Amino acid sequence: MRHVHIAILGAGTAGLTALSQVRKHTDDFVIINHGPYGTTCARVGCMPSKALIQAADDFHRGSQLATLGIRGGEGLKVDLPAVLQRVRDYRDARVAGVLGATHSLQPAQNIAGRARLDGPGRVIVTHDDGREEVIAADRILIATGSRPVVPQAWQAFGNRILTTDDLFERPDLPRRIAVVGLGVIGLELGQALARLGLDVHGFELRESLGPLTDPVIQAEAQHRIGAEFPLHLGRAVDLREGAAGTLIVDNGESPVEVDAVLAAMGRRTNTDGLGLQTLGVPLDARGLPDFDRNTLQIGDLPVYFTGDVNGELQVLHEASDEGFIAAFNALHGTTCFRRRVPLAIAFTDPQIAVVGQTWQALQGRSFATGGFNFAQQARAMAMLRAAGQLHVYAEPGSGKLLGAEMCVPGAEHLGHLLALALQRNMTVAELLTLPFYHPVLEEGLRAALRVLARAVYGEAPLEMARL
């Protein structure tokens, strides 16, 4: 048995962020990773999916070129194998950059293998070559990540069940695909595949799409995205064999025959065989321990639960923040950090964003809503993207911003602007004193804020700051 000051379990975004902090202060550490290196985001998540979406959106733009007076767009064709190859090339370049974080480590500091806990101060490691090693650690950072959910019964259908772990590895894709699960990933990929010419059907157990909770914004998203591929909501699905190797997706209403199913029903935390039960703390129904979200410490143990594995906010920027928090506390002692304003974005068209407190979270308290429909937004009309609805929420009287939900063009930028304002505890009146250029999509946000200002103050505030 050897001893280290800090053991990091997992080399994903949270683990690598923690590693970068730890290396600034000590060489007395080990990072243990099971499976591919390179992070979920770079290998199979954010980066390859956005490359696929870009190709899909650019091809879709061809159908609108004639409206702009540009001829010949109808002659464009999709070479799907070439599209997928470009996605992999782009992905590989991103992964190469991430791999540099561990390449310079000494072999004793970087172990490819499976770790399991043996109490709050010991890790038993099974190396990929079969050797077993016991490592005592003063501090343990658990950052083992997550993986796509695939029902056990579906595994019998073999390679006809796709996930983000293998979708981008295919040299080509079948032309009829059902996307089961219409959260952010399912929506993004479903629309992209439909725009690339595939016959796509989307299925969702809930009555809603993505992260949206506001019924008006939800209706807008269903209307806009549902115009591009059929949406089947509110029912569970059953899979069975069809003719000649096809699959039948049946939600009890209208069975659909497809060549493959993309399982996009969320991600499961990688805690199998991790030994969390040896920590001596209660585990919930998912087998996860309680932890402090502002310190990431499990109880009063020298163990920190960070990134996707804790099942909280499974997005890169949150995993990166958590890697920093866990490493800082492991190095310097427990400190509570203020978490950033929640921000969720789906790169659909129109884009979807949820910022701060959702409409659903605000139920039961007093709040005002300011809205704007982008059907008549000047810049959006010039771009042939005039569609979508924005709602911003604020506290009556004070005008303090609370949150927003939207399905509009440029939501990634409007969402960030609002997140910055929320992080600074700004009011509607204060945000209206800031500059809005013309003509930009952000003018749609200003229009919504003006409606909101009248609702919270009873009159339009002065939009220029006095000297």
C-alpha positions in Angstrom: 0.0 0.0 0.0 1.2 3.5 -0.8 0.0 6.8 0.5 -0.9 10.0 -1.3 -2.3 13.3 -0.1 -5.1 13.5 -2.7 -6.7 10.8 -4.9 -8.9 11.9 -7.8 -11.3 9.3 -9.1 -12.1 10.1 -12.7 -10.5 12.2 -15.5 -13.6 13.9 -16.9 -14.2 17.7 -16.7 -14.6 17.8 -12.9 -11.6 15.5 -12.3 -9.3 17.4 -14.7 -10.3 20.8 -13.3 -9.5 19.4 -9.9 -6.2 18.1 -11.2 -5.2 21.5 -12.6 -5.7 23.0 -9.1 -4.0 20.3 -7.2 -0.9 20.4 -9.4 -0.4 24.0 -8.5 0.2 23.0 -4.9 1.5 19.5 -4.7 2.9 16.5 -6.6 1.6 14.1 -4.0 -1.6 12.9 -5.8 -2.9 10.2 -8.1 -5.7 10.4 -10.7 -7.4 7.1 -11.5 -9.6 6.8 -14.6 -11.6 3.9 -15.9 -12.5 3.9 -19.6 -11.6 6.5 -22.3 -9.9 9.7 -21.4 -10.9 13.0 -23.0 -14.1 14.0 -21.1 -17.7 13.4 -22.0 -18.1 16.9 -23.4 -15.2 16.6 -25.8 -15.6 13.0 -26.8 -19.3 12.3 -27.0 -21.2 15.4 -25.8 -21.0 19.2 -26.4 -18.4 19.3 -29.1 -19.4 16.6 -31.6 -23.1 17.3 -31.2 -22.5 21.0 -32.0 -20.5 20.1 -35.1 -23.4 17.9 -36.3 -25.9 20.7 -35.5 -23.8 23.2 -37.4 -23.9 21.0 -40.5 -27.6 20.4 -40.2 -28.4 24.1 -39.7 -26.3 25.2 -42.6 -28.0 22.6 -44.9 -31.4 23.7 -43.7 -30.5 27.3 -44.5 -30.3 26.2 -48.2 -34.1 25.8 -48.2 -34.5 29.5 -47.3 -32.0 31.0 -49.8 -34.5 31.6 -52.5 -36.4 33.9 -50.2 -33.2 36.0 -50.0 -32.9 36.0 -53.8 -30.1 33.4 -53.9 -30.7 30.7 -56.4 -29.5 27.1 -56.5 -30.0 26.2 -52.9 -32.4 23.4 -53.9 -29.5 21.6 -55.5 -27.6 21.1 -52.2 -27.2 17.5 -51.0 -26.1 15.9 -47.7 -23.2 13.4 -47.8 -23.9 11.9 -44.4 -20.7 9.9 -44.1 -18.7 13.0 -44.9 -20.7 15.0 -42.3 -19.9 12.4 -39.7 -16.3 12.2 -40.6 -16.0 16.0 -40.2 -17.7 15.7 -36.8 -15.1 13.1 -35.8 -12.2 15.2 -37.1 -13.4 18.2 -35.1 -14.1 16.0 -32.1 -10.6 14.5 -32.2 -8.9 17.9 -32.2 -10.9 18.8 -29.1 -10.0 15.6 -27.4 -6.3 15.9 -28.2 -6.3 19.2 -26.3 -7.9 17.6 -23.3 -5.6 14.6 -23.2 -2.6 17.0 -22.8 -3.7 17.5 -19.2 -2.7 13.9 -18.2 0.0 13.1 -20.8 2.7 14.9 -18.8 2.0 13.0 -15.5 4.3 10.4 -14.1 3.0 6.8 -14.4 2.5 6.6 -10.6 0.3 9.7 -10.8 -2.0 8.6 -13.6 -3.6 5.2 -13.3 -5.8 3.7 -16.0 -8.0 1.3 -14.0 -11.1 0.9 -11.9 -11.2 2.3 -8.4 -13.4 1.3 -5.5 -13.5 2.8 -2.0 -12.6 0.9 1.1 -13.8 3.5 3.7 -13.2 7.2 3.6 -9.4 7.0 3.4 -8.5 4.0 1.1 -8.9 3.2 -2.5 -8.5 -0.2 -4.1 -7.4 0.0 -7.7 -7.6 -2.7 -10.3 -5.3 -1.6 -13.1 -6.3 -2.2 -16.7 -3.6 -4.8 -16.9 -5.2 -6.8 -14.0 -2.8 -5.7 -11.2 -4.4 -4.6 -7.9 -3.1 -1.8 -5.7 -4.2 -0.3 -2.4 -3.8 3.5 -2.0 -4.3 5.4 1.2 -5.3 9.0 0.7 -5.8 12.0 3.0 -8.5 13.4 0.7 -10.5 11.6 -2.0 -12.3 13.4 -4.8 -15.0 11.3 -6.5 -15.5 12.5 -10.1 -16.4 9.3 -12.0 -19.0 10.9 -14.2 -22.0 9.4 -15.9 -23.2 7.4 -18.9 -26.3 7.2 -21.1 -29.3 5.4 -19.7 -30.3 2.3 -21.8 -33.1 0.0 -20.4 -31.8 -3.5 -19.9 -34.4 -5.0 -22.2 -33.3 -2.8 -25.0 -29.7 -4.2 -25.0 -31.0 -7.3 -26.8 -31.5 -5.1 -29.9 -27.7 -4.7 -30.3 -26.4 -1.9 -32.5 -29.8 -0.8 -33.5 -29.9 1.1 -30.1 -27.8 4.2 -30.4 -26.5 6.6 -27.7 -24.3 9.6 -27.8 -21.4 7.2 -26.9 -21.6 5.6 -30.3 -23.7 7.8 -32.6 -20.8 9.8 -33.8 -18.6 6.8 -34.4 -20.9 5.4 -37.1 -19.6 5.8 -40.6 -23.2 6.3 -41.7 -26.6 6.3 -40.1 -29.9 4.5 -40.9 -32.5 6.7 -42.5 -35.3 6.1 -40.1 -34.6 6.9 -36.4 -36.7 7.2 -33.3 -35.4 9.5 -30.6 -36.6 8.4 -27.2 -36.2 11.1 -24.7 -36.7 14.8 -25.6 -34.6 16.5 -23.1 -31.8 18.8 -24.3 -29.8 16.0 -26.0 -32.8 14.4 -27.7 -34.1 17.7 -29.0 -30.8 18.9 -30.4 -29.9 15.6 -32.1 -33.5 14.9 -33.2 -33.8 18.2 -35.0 -30.3 18.0 -36.4 -30.9 14.5 -37.9 -34.2 15.6 -39.3 -32.6 18.6 -41.0 -29.9 16.3 -42.5 -32.7 14.4 -44.2 -33.4 11.5 -41.9 -36.9 10.4 -41.1 -37.1 11.2 -37.3 -39.8 10.6 -34.7 -39.4 12.0 -31.2 -40.9 10.3 -28.1 -41.1 11.6 -24.6 -42.7 10.2 -21.4 -43.4 13.7 -20.1 -45.9 16.1 -21.7 -43.1 18.6 -22.1 -39.8 19.2 -24.0 -36.4 20.0 -22.7 -35.9 22.1 -19.5 -38.9 24.4 -20.1 -41.5 24.7 -17.4 -43.4 27.9 -18.6 -46.5 26.6 -20.4 -46.4 29.5 -23.0 -42.8 28.9 -23.8 -43.3 25.2 -23.8 -46.2 25.5 -26.3 -44.0 27.7 -28.6 -41.2 25.1 -28.5 -43.5 22.2 -29.3 -45.0 24.2 -32.2 -41.7 25.2 -33.7 -39.7 22.0 -33.2 -42.8 19.8 -33.9 -43.0 21.4 -37.4 -39.7 19.7 -38.3 -40.3 16.2 -37.0 -43.3 14.4 -35.3 -43.4 14.6 -31.5 -45.1 11.9 -29.4 -45.5 13.1 -25.9 -46.9 11.9 -22.6 -46.6 8.2 -23.0 -44.0 5.5 -22.3 -42.7 3.5 -25.3 -42.3 -0.2 -25.9 -39.8 -1.6 -28.4 -40.3 -4.8 -30.4 -38.9 -6.5 -33.4 -40.3 -5.5 -36.8 -39.9 -7.0 -40.2 -36.4 -7.5 -41.8 -34.5 -6.2 -38.8 -36.5 -3.1 -38.1 -37.8 -2.0 -34.8 -41.4 -1.0 -33.8 -41.6 1.9 -31.4 -45.1 1.7 -29.8 -46.4 4.3 -27.3 -49.9 2.9 -27.3 -51.2 5.3 -30.0 -49.5 5.0 -33.3 -46.6 2.5 -33.7 -43.7 3.7 -35.8 -41.3 1.4 -37.7 -37.7 2.6 -37.6 -34.2 1.2 -38.4 -32.7 2.4 -35.1 -33.5 4.1 -31.8 -31.5 6.9 -30.3 -31.8 6.5 -26.5 -31.7 10.0 -25.0 -33.4 9.4 -21.7 -30.8 11.0 -19.5 -27.5 9.8 -17.9 -26.9 7.5 -15.0 -24.1 8.2 -12.5 -21.1 5.9 -12.6 -21.2 4.6 -9.0 -21.5 0.9 -9.8 -18.9 -1.0 -7.7 -17.5 2.3 -6.4 -18.0 1.2 -2.7 -19.9 4.3 -1.5 -21.5 2.0 1.1 -18.1 1.7 2.8 -18.2 5.5 3.7 -20.5 4.8 6.6 -23.1 7.4 5.6 -26.7 6.9 4.5 -27.4 6.5 0.8 -30.5 7.6 -1.0 -32.8 5.5 -3.3 -30.3 6.1 -6.1 -27.4 4.8 -3.9 -25.9 8.3 -3.6 -24.8 10.0 -0.4 -26.0 13.4 0.8 -23.4 16.2 0.3 -23.1 19.9 0.7 -23.7 21.6 -2.6 -21.5 24.6 -1.7 -18.6 22.6 -0.4 -19.2 19.2 -2.2 -18.1 17.5 1.0 -19.9 14.3 2.0 -20.8 14.8 5.7 -17.7 15.6 7.7 -15.6 13.0 5.7 -12.4 13.9 3.8 -14.3 12.9 0.6 -15.8 15.2 -2.0 -18.5 14.3 -4.6 -18.0 16.4 -7.7 -19.3 16.6 -11.3 -21.8 14.5 -13.1 -21.5 11.6 -10.7 -23.4 13.5 -7.9 -26.4 13.7 -10.2 -27.1 17.4 -9.7 -26.2 19.6 -12.7 -24.8 17.5 -15.5 -23.3 20.2 -17.7 -19.7 21.1 -18.3 -19.5 24.6 -16.7 -21.0 23.2 -13.5 -18.7 20.2 -13.5 -15.7 22.5 -14.0 -16.9 24.7 -11.1 -17.3 21.7 -8.9 -13.9 20.3 -9.7 -12.5 23.6 -8.6 -14.5 23.7 -5.4 -13.6 20.1 -4.4 -9.9 20.6 -5.1 -9.8 23.9 -3.2 -11.4 22.4 -0.2 -9.3 19.3 -0.3 -6.2 21.5 -0.4 -7.1 24.3 1.9 -9.9 23.2 4.2 -13.7 23.6 3.9 -14.9 26.8 2.3 -18.5 27.5 1.1 -18.6 28.8 -2.5 -21.5 30.7 -4.0 -22.7 28.8 -7.0 -23.3 30.6 -10.2 -26.8 31.4 -11.5 -28.3 28.3 -13.1 -28.2 28.4 -16.9 -29.4 25.7 -19.3 -29.3 26.0 -23.1 -30.5 23.8 -25.9 -29.0 24.5 -29.3 -32.2 23.9 -31.2 -33.8 26.3 -33.7 -35.2 28.4 -32.2 -32.7 28.0 -29.3 -34.0 27.3 -25.8 -32.7 28.8 -22.6 -33.7 28.7 -19.0 -32.0 31.2 -16.6 -32.2 31.6 -12.8 -35.5 30.5 -11.3 -37.9 28.7 -13.6 -41.6 29.5 -14.0 -42.3 26.3 -12.1 -40.0 27.2 -9.2 -41.7 30.5 -8.8 -45.2 29.0 -8.3 -46.6 29.8 -4.9 -44.9 33.2 -4.7 -45.7 36.6 -6.2 -43.9 37.4 -9.4 -44.4 39.4 -12.6 -43.8 38.4 -16.2 -42.7 40.4 -19.1 -42.9 38.8 -22.5 -42.1 39.4 -26.2 -42.8 37.5 -29.3 -40.1 37.5 -31.9 -42.4 37.1 -34.9 -42.1 40.9 -35.5 -38.5 41.4 -34.1 -36.7 43.5 -36.8 -33.3 41.7 -36.8 -34.9 38.3 -36.6 -37.1 39.1 -39.6 -34.1 40.2 -41.6 -32.4 36.9 -40.8 -35.5 34.8 -41.7 -35.6 33.7 -38.0 -38.6 35.6 -36.8 -40.2 33.2 -34.4 -40.2 32.4 -30.7 -41.4 33.7 -27.3 -39.4 35.1 -24.4 -40.6 35.5 -20.8 -38.6 37.3 -18.1 -39.7 37.1 -14.4 -39.2 39.7 -11.6 -40.2 40.6 -8.1 -43.1 43.0 -7.9 -42.3 46.3 -6.3 -38.5 45.9 -6.1 -38.1 44.8 -9.8 -35.4 42.4 -8.8 -34.8 39.9 -11.7 -35.7 36.3 -10.8 -35.3 34.3 -14.0 -36.3 33.7 -17.6 -37.4 31.0 -20.0 -37.3 31.4 -23.8 -37.5 29.7 -27.1 -36.1 32.3 -29.4 -33.3 32.9 -32.0 -30.0 33.8 -30.2 -31.2 32.4 -26.8 -27.6 31.4 -26.0 -26.7 35.1 -26.0 -29.8 36.5 -24.3 -29.6 33.8 -21.7 -26.0 34.8 -20.9 -26.9 38.5 -20.7 -29.7 37.7 -18.2 -27.5 35.3 -16.2 -24.9 38.1 -15.8 -27.6 40.5 -14.6 -29.0 37.9 -12.2 -25.5 37.1 -10.8 -25.2 40.9 -10.1 -28.6 41.0 -8.4 -29.8 43.7 -10.9 -33.3 45.1 -11.1 -35.4 45.5 -14.3 -34.8 49.3 -14.1 -31.0 48.9 -13.8 -30.9 46.5 -16.8 -32.9 48.9 -18.9 -30.3 51.7 -18.3 -27.7 49.5 -20.1 -27.0 49.9 -23.9 -28.9 48.0 -26.5 -27.6 48.4 -30.0 -29.9 48.6 -33.1 -30.7 46.4 -34.9 -29.9 43.3 -32.7 -31.8 40.4 -31.3 -31.2 41.8 -27.8 -33.8 44.5 -28.6 -36.4 41.7 -28.2 -35.1 41.4 -24.6 -35.4 45.1 -24.0 -39.0 45.0 -25.3 -39.8 42.2 -22.8 -38.1 44.2 -20.0 -40.2 47.3 -20.8 -43.4 45.2 -20.4 -42.0 43.7 -17.2 -41.1 47.2 -15.8 -44.7 48.4 -16.2 -45.8 45.2 -14.3 -43.5 45.6 -11.4 -43.3 49.4 -11.0 -46.7 50.4 -12.4 -45.1 52.8 -14.8 -42.2 52.8 -17.3 -38.9 53.6 -15.5 -36.4 56.2 -16.7 -34.1 54.4 -19.0 -31.2 56.8 -18.8 -29.0 57.0 -15.7 -28.8 60.6 -14.2 -25.3 62.0 -13.6 
